[in-house]
Amino acid sequence: MNQDEQRERRRRHVTVEYGGEFSLADEVREITAPLAEQIVAAPAPATFRLAVDRLVAEVEATVWVATQMVAEVDAARRTRHIERVEDRQRAMTILAEQVQRPAAPEITATDVVSGTWSAQLTAYAETVTDDLGALLGRAVRPGYTRGRLSASERLVEALRGVDREAAAILRKIERPIETTRPATPSGMSAADELRALGVKL
């Protein structure tokens, strides 16, 4: 099963298991590049700024999950020689607390209008792609983790947040009447700003 097929299964909430062949950078590119192209072609690309920001936040959350999983494996390797369980766990906790959350790129309105934001997000995901792939290739499979989520399951859960915001952008693209309305000073379409203010449309 290739990555495109796995993505469709994930979006349908069908079980997906990721292994060492998974590329987070490819996944981000395949999700965001078509959206970026469609936004550029939309009547008012600037009105997608906030929707893109929400998608960026979910990609950042996914990269953070991947970074944490890689760090956990590294911490286990670096502390395996410590015989006392409590000391080993404490050392792993200290190491985990030192891991920095990779900051997502700053996406501007110009990036949204030009469509370059997709390439920026792909490059951002690339920073953890190789390490994540190596981890998935040797991780314990789902169903064998003694009640804990496997690495694959944690990744799937994070990516569903990306799927959700990508779907929201696609729905916005498919509402031509709203996207052609002029943006308000906030940069949102009139319809989106009214929704944000609590007005039902």
BARO-191778 format. One line per 3 residues: number of its first residue (from 1); their letters; for each residue x, y, z of N, C-alpha, C, O, CB. Coordinates in steps of 0.05 Angstrom, whole numbers. Glycine has a CB too. Example, Ala and Ser with C-alpha at 12.3 -4.5 7.8 and 13.67 -1.06 7.14 Angstrom:
// residues 2
1 = AS = 264 -114 156 246 -90 156 264 -66 156 285 -66 169 226 -89 181 | 257 -45 142 273 -21 143 258 1 157 268 23 161 282 -12 114 $
This chain:
// residues 201
1 = MNQ = 17 -24 0 0 0 0 18 25 0 35 28 18 -19 0 25 | 14 43 -20 31 66 -21 20 88 -2 -1 85 10 33 77 -49 | 34 110 0 28 131 19 1 145 12 -13 154 30 50 151 21 $
4 = DEQ = -4 147 -14 -30 160 -22 -53 143 -13 -73 153 -3 -31 163 -53 | -51 117 -16 -72 99 -7 -75 99 23 -98 98 34 -67 70 -17 | -53 100 37 -54 102 66 -68 128 76 -82 128 95 -25 101 78 $
7 = RER = -63 150 61 -75 175 68 -105 174 65 -120 184 82 -64 198 50 | -115 161 44 -143 159 40 -156 142 62 -178 148 71 -150 147 12 | -142 120 70 -153 104 91 -154 119 118 -173 117 133 -135 78 95 $
10 = RRR = -133 135 122 -132 151 147 -155 171 148 -168 175 168 -106 166 149 | -161 183 125 -182 203 124 -210 190 127 -229 204 136 -181 218 97 | -212 165 121 -237 150 125 -238 137 152 -257 122 159 -241 129 103 $
13 = HVT = -217 142 169 -215 131 196 -214 100 195 -224 86 212 -239 139 213 | -201 90 174 -195 62 172 -167 58 183 -150 75 180 -197 51 142 | -161 35 194 -136 30 207 -113 33 187 -114 22 165 -135 2 219 $
16 = VEY = -92 47 195 -68 51 179 -44 46 197 -43 54 220 -67 81 167 | -24 32 185 0 27 200 24 37 184 29 28 161 4 -4 206 | 39 56 195 61 68 182 87 54 189 92 47 213 63 98 188 $
19 = GGE = 104 49 169 130 36 174 153 55 164 149 79 161 132 10 159 | 176 43 161 200 59 154 199 73 128 215 91 123 223 41 155 | 181 65 110 179 78 84 164 104 84 163 119 65 166 59 64 $
22 = FSL = 152 110 107 135 135 109 153 160 109 174 161 122 118 134 134 | 145 180 93 159 205 92 140 228 100 120 233 87 170 211 63 | 146 241 123 129 262 132 131 286 113 110 299 108 138 271 160 $
25 = ADE = 154 291 101 156 314 82 139 309 58 125 327 49 186 317 74 | 139 284 48 122 278 25 92 281 32 76 291 16 127 249 15 | 85 273 56 57 274 65 48 303 66 27 310 57 54 261 93 $
28 = VRE = 65 320 78 58 349 80 56 361 52 37 377 47 79 364 96 | 74 354 34 73 365 7 48 356 -8 35 372 -21 98 356 -9 | 41 330 -6 18 320 -20 -8 332 -10 -27 334 -25 17 290 -18 $
31 = ITA = -9 339 15 -33 351 27 -35 381 20 -56 391 13 -33 347 57 | -12 395 22 -13 424 20 -9 436 -8 -20 457 -14 8 436 38 | 7 422 -24 12 434 -51 -13 438 -68 -16 459 -80 32 416 -66 $
34 = PLA = -31 418 -70 -55 422 -85 -72 445 -74 -85 460 -89 -72 397 -86 | -73 447 -47 -88 469 -35 -76 496 -41 -91 515 -48 -90 465 -4 | -50 498 -40 -36 523 -47 -42 532 -75 -47 555 -80 -6 520 -43 $
37 = EQI = -42 513 -94 -48 519 -122 -77 529 -125 -82 548 -140 -43 495 -139 | -95 516 -111 -123 524 -113 -129 551 -100 -146 566 -110 -141 503 -101 | -115 557 -79 -118 583 -66 -108 605 -84 -121 626 -86 -103 583 -39 $
40 = VAA = -85 600 -96 -75 620 -115 -95 627 -137 -97 649 -146 -48 611 -127 | -109 606 -146 -128 609 -168 -155 620 -158 -172 627 -175 -132 583 -182 | -159 621 -132 -185 631 -121 -188 661 -126 -168 675 -129 -187 624 -91 $
43 = PAP = -212 671 -126 -217 699 -130 -204 718 -109 -196 740 -116 -247 705 -131 | -202 708 -85 -191 725 -63 -172 709 -46 -180 701 -24 -214 737 -46 | -148 703 -55 -130 686 -40 -123 696 -12 -119 679 6 -104 683 -55 $
46 = ATF = -123 722 -8 -116 733 18 -135 725 40 -128 724 64 -114 763 17 | -160 718 32 -180 711 52 -175 683 65 -188 675 84 -208 711 40 | -155 669 54 -148 642 64 -126 643 86 -118 623 96 -139 624 42 $
49 = RLA = -117 667 92 -94 670 111 -99 655 137 -82 639 146 -89 700 116 | -122 660 150 -126 647 176 -130 617 174 -122 602 191 -151 660 189 | -143 608 152 -147 580 148 -120 566 144 -115 544 155 -165 575 124 $
52 = VDR = -102 579 130 -75 568 126 -60 567 153 -46 548 159 -59 584 105 | -63 589 169 -50 589 195 -59 566 212 -42 554 227 -57 616 209 | -84 559 211 -94 536 227 -82 510 217 -76 492 233 -125 534 225 $
55 = LVA = -78 507 191 -65 483 180 -36 483 188 -25 461 195 -68 483 149 | -23 505 187 5 507 195 8 498 224 27 483 231 16 536 192 | -10 506 241 -9 498 270 -11 468 273 2 457 290 -32 512 285 $
58 = EVE = -28 455 256 -30 426 258 -5 412 247 3 391 258 -55 416 243 | 7 423 227 32 411 217 53 414 238 69 396 243 41 425 190 | 54 437 251 73 442 273 69 421 296 88 411 307 71 471 284 $
61 = ATV = 44 417 302 38 397 323 47 369 315 57 354 332 7 397 329 | 44 362 290 52 336 280 83 333 281 93 313 289 42 331 252 | 97 354 272 126 354 274 135 352 303 156 339 308 138 380 260 $
64 = WVA = 121 364 321 128 363 349 124 334 360 141 324 375 111 383 365 | 102 321 352 98 293 360 121 276 350 131 259 364 71 283 349 | 128 280 325 150 264 313 176 270 328 191 251 334 153 271 283 $
67 = TQM = 181 295 334 206 302 348 207 290 376 228 280 385 208 333 351 | 184 290 390 183 278 416 188 247 415 202 236 432 156 283 429 | 176 234 395 180 205 393 209 198 388 220 180 399 162 194 371 $
70 = VAE = 222 214 370 250 209 364 267 214 389 285 199 395 260 228 341 | 260 235 404 275 241 429 271 219 450 290 213 465 265 268 440 | 247 208 451 242 187 471 259 162 465 270 150 484 213 179 471 $
73 = VDA = 262 155 440 278 132 432 307 138 439 322 121 449 275 126 402 | 316 162 433 344 170 439 349 169 469 370 160 478 350 198 428 | 330 179 485 333 179 514 334 151 525 350 145 543 309 194 527 $
76 = ARR = 318 133 514 319 105 523 346 92 517 357 77 533 297 88 509 | 357 99 493 384 88 486 405 99 504 423 84 512 390 96 457 | 404 124 511 425 137 527 423 129 557 442 134 572 423 167 524 $
79 = TRH = 401 118 565 398 112 593 395 82 599 391 74 622 374 126 605 | 398 65 578 393 37 582 413 24 601 408 2 612 394 23 556 | 436 36 605 457 25 623 451 30 652 464 18 670 484 36 616 $
82 = IER = 431 47 659 425 54 686 407 31 698 385 27 688 410 81 689 | 417 17 718 404 -6 728 379 0 744 358 -13 741 422 -23 744 | 380 20 761 357 26 778 335 39 762 339 60 749 366 45 802 $
85 = VED = 312 27 762 289 36 745 282 65 750 278 81 731 265 18 749 | 281 73 775 273 100 782 293 120 771 285 141 762 270 103 812 | 318 114 773 339 131 763 339 133 733 342 155 721 367 122 772 $
88 = RQR = 334 111 720 332 111 691 309 127 681 311 143 662 330 82 680 | 286 124 694 262 140 687 266 170 691 258 186 676 238 130 702 | 280 176 714 285 204 719 304 216 698 300 239 689 298 207 747 $
91 = AMT = 324 201 691 343 211 670 329 215 643 334 235 629 366 191 667 | 311 197 637 295 200 612 278 224 612 275 238 592 279 174 606 | 266 229 636 249 253 639 265 279 635 256 297 621 235 253 666 $
94 = ILA = 288 280 647 305 303 644 313 308 615 313 330 605 331 301 662 | 320 286 601 328 288 573 304 298 556 307 314 538 338 261 563 | 281 288 562 257 295 547 250 325 551 242 338 533 233 279 556 $
97 = EQV = 255 335 575 249 363 581 268 382 567 262 406 564 250 368 611 | 290 372 557 310 389 543 304 391 513 316 408 500 337 378 547 | 286 376 504 279 376 475 264 402 468 244 408 481 263 351 467 $
100 = QRP = 273 416 448 260 440 439 239 435 417 244 419 399 281 461 429 | 217 449 419 196 446 399 205 461 374 209 485 375 169 456 409 | 207 448 351 215 462 327 194 482 318 170 475 314 220 441 304 $
103 = AAP = 202 507 315 182 528 308 175 526 278 193 523 261 194 556 314 | 150 528 272 141 527 245 149 553 231 153 573 244 110 523 243 | 152 553 204 159 577 190 137 598 192 113 592 195 164 571 160 $
106 = EIT = 145 623 192 125 645 193 113 649 165 126 657 146 139 672 202 | 88 642 163 74 644 137 60 671 136 43 678 152 53 621 134 | 67 687 116 55 714 112 32 713 92 28 693 78 77 734 103 $
109 = ATD = 18 735 91 -4 738 71 7 735 43 -6 724 25 -18 765 75 | 31 746 39 44 744 12 50 715 5 46 706 -18 70 760 12 | 58 699 25 63 670 20 37 656 12 37 638 -5 75 657 45 $
112 = VVS = 15 664 25 -11 651 19 -19 658 -9 -28 641 -25 -32 660 39 | -17 684 -16 -26 693 -43 -8 681 -65 -18 676 -87 -25 724 -44 | 18 678 -59 36 667 -80 37 637 -81 46 625 -100 64 678 -75 $
115 = GTW = 28 624 -59 27 595 -58 53 583 -48 56 558 -48 22 584 -85 | 72 599 -39 98 588 -30 98 575 -3 117 562 5 119 610 -30 | 75 578 12 74 567 39 76 537 40 86 526 59 48 576 52 $
118 = SAQ = 67 524 19 68 495 18 97 485 18 104 467 33 54 484 -6 | 114 498 2 142 490 1 156 495 28 174 480 36 157 505 -22 | 148 517 41 160 523 67 153 502 88 170 494 104 151 551 76 $
121 = LTA = 128 494 87 119 473 106 132 446 100 139 431 119 89 470 106 | 136 440 75 149 415 67 178 414 77 187 394 87 148 411 37 | 192 437 73 220 438 83 221 436 113 239 424 124 232 465 74 $
124 = YAE = 201 447 126 200 445 156 196 416 164 210 407 183 176 463 166 | 178 402 151 174 374 158 198 357 151 203 336 164 149 363 143 | 213 365 132 237 350 123 257 347 146 272 327 146 250 364 99 $
127 = TVT = 258 366 164 278 366 186 276 341 204 296 333 216 275 391 203 | 253 329 205 249 306 223 242 280 207 238 259 219 228 311 244 | 240 283 181 230 261 164 247 236 166 237 214 170 228 270 136 $
130 = DDL = 274 239 163 291 215 163 291 201 189 289 176 191 320 223 155 | 293 216 211 293 204 238 267 191 244 266 169 256 300 225 259 | 245 203 235 219 191 240 216 165 224 206 145 235 197 210 232 $
133 = GAL = 225 165 199 223 141 183 239 118 196 230 95 196 233 146 155 | 263 124 205 279 104 218 266 93 243 266 69 248 307 115 225 | 253 111 258 239 103 283 216 84 276 212 63 288 229 127 298 $
136 = LGR = 200 92 256 176 76 249 185 49 238 170 29 241 160 91 227 | 208 48 226 217 22 215 224 2 235 224 -22 230 241 27 198 | 231 11 260 238 -9 281 220 -8 305 225 -21 325 266 -4 289 $
139 = AVR = 198 8 303 180 11 326 163 -13 330 158 -29 312 162 36 323 | 153 -17 355 135 -38 361 108 -33 346 98 -11 345 130 -40 392 | 98 -54 334 73 -51 318 49 -46 335 48 -54 358 69 -76 301 $
142 = PGY = 28 -33 323 3 -29 338 -8 -56 347 -7 -76 333 -18 -14 321 | -18 -56 372 -30 -81 382 -10 -96 399 -17 -116 412 -39 -98 360 | 15 -88 399 36 -102 415 49 -83 435 72 -89 444 56 -114 396 $
145 = TRG = 36 -61 442 49 -41 458 38 -41 487 42 -21 502 45 -14 446 | 24 -62 495 15 -65 522 -3 -42 532 1 -31 553 38 -69 541 | -22 -35 515 -41 -15 523 -33 14 516 -49 32 519 -46 -16 552 $
148 = RLS = -9 18 508 0 45 500 -2 48 470 -2 29 455 30 49 509 | -5 73 461 -6 79 433 21 73 420 42 81 432 -15 108 427 | 21 61 398 46 56 383 55 82 369 40 101 368 43 33 362 $
151 = ASE = 79 82 359 89 106 345 72 111 321 65 135 315 119 101 336 | 64 90 306 47 94 283 20 106 291 10 124 277 42 67 269 | 8 97 313 -18 107 322 -16 136 330 -34 152 325 -29 90 345 $
154 = RLV = 6 143 344 10 171 352 12 189 327 2 211 327 35 173 370 | 26 180 307 29 195 283 2 199 268 -4 221 260 49 182 264 | -13 177 266 -39 178 253 -57 198 267 -71 214 254 -52 150 253 $
157 = EAL = -57 198 294 -73 216 309 -66 245 304 -83 262 301 -71 210 339 | -40 251 302 -31 278 296 -38 286 268 -47 309 263 0 280 300 | -35 268 249 -41 275 221 -70 280 216 -77 294 197 -31 252 203 $
160 = RGV = -87 268 232 -116 273 229 -123 302 235 -142 313 224 -132 255 247 | -107 315 251 -111 344 255 -104 359 230 -118 379 223 -94 354 279 | -83 351 216 -75 363 191 -98 358 170 -105 376 155 -48 352 181 $
163 = DRE = -108 334 170 -130 327 151 -154 345 156 -166 354 137 -138 298 154 | -160 349 181 -184 365 188 -182 394 177 -201 404 166 -188 366 218 | -159 406 181 -155 434 172 -152 436 142 -161 455 130 -131 446 186 $
166 = AAA = -141 415 130 -139 414 100 -167 412 88 -173 425 68 -122 391 91 | -184 396 101 -211 393 91 -227 419 94 -243 426 77 -226 370 106 | -221 434 115 -234 460 120 -227 480 98 -244 495 88 -227 471 148 $
169 = ILR = -201 479 90 -193 497 68 -206 489 42 -215 506 27 -162 496 65 | -208 463 37 -221 454 13 -250 462 12 -260 471 -9 -218 424 10 | -264 461 34 -292 470 35 -294 499 29 -313 508 16 -304 463 62 $
172 = KIE = -275 514 39 -275 543 34 -270 549 5 -283 568 -7 -254 557 52 | -253 534 -7 -247 538 -36 -272 532 -52 -277 545 -73 -225 519 -45 | -288 513 -43 -312 505 -58 -336 522 -52 -358 517 -62 -319 476 -51 $
175 = RPI = -332 544 -36 -354 563 -32 -347 589 -47 -339 609 -35 -357 569 -1 | -351 589 -73 -343 612 -89 -357 638 -82 -345 660 -85 -348 606 -118 | -381 637 -73 -396 662 -67 -382 676 -43 -379 700 -44 -425 656 -60 $
178 = ETT = -374 661 -23 -361 673 0 -333 682 -6 -325 703 3 -361 653 23 | -318 667 -22 -290 674 -26 -288 698 -45 -267 711 -45 -276 650 -38 | -309 705 -60 -307 728 -77 -315 753 -63 -311 775 -73 -325 724 -101 $
181 = RPA = -326 751 -39 -332 775 -24 -307 788 -14 -288 774 -7 -351 769 0 | -306 815 -13 -281 828 -5 -274 822 24 -292 817 41 -284 858 -8 | -248 821 30 -239 815 57 -244 840 75 -243 862 66 -210 808 57 $
184 = TPS = -249 835 100 -252 856 120 -225 865 129 -205 852 121 -270 847 144 | -222 886 144 -196 895 154 -180 873 168 -155 875 169 -199 918 172 | -193 853 179 -179 832 194 -165 812 175 -150 796 184 -199 817 212 $
187 = GMS = -171 814 149 -160 796 130 -177 772 125 -171 755 108 -133 786 139 | -200 769 140 -218 747 136 -240 756 116 -245 779 112 -231 739 163 | -253 736 105 -276 742 89 -298 751 107 -298 746 131 -286 717 72 $
190 = AAD = -318 766 96 -339 776 113 -354 753 127 -361 755 151 -359 792 96 | -358 731 112 -372 708 124 -357 696 147 -368 689 167 -377 687 102 | -330 692 143 -314 680 164 -312 698 189 -313 688 211 -286 674 154 $
193 = ELR = -311 724 184 -309 742 208 -336 742 223 -336 743 247 -302 771 199 | -358 741 208 -384 739 222 -386 713 238 -396 714 260 -407 741 201 | -376 691 227 -377 666 242 -360 669 267 -368 660 289 -366 643 224 $
196 = ALG = -336 681 264 -318 684 287 -331 701 309 -325 698 333 -292 697 278 | -349 719 301 -362 737 320 -387 724 332 -401 736 348 -370 763 306 | -393 700 322 -416 685 334 -442 688 318 -463 680 328 -421 694 361 $
199 = VKL = -440 698 294 -465 702 277 -468 676 261 -450 668 247 -463 727 259 | -492 664 262 -498 641 246 -507 649 218 -524 667 215 -520 624 260 | -495 637 198 -502 643 171 -517 621 158 -525 623 134 -476 649 154 $
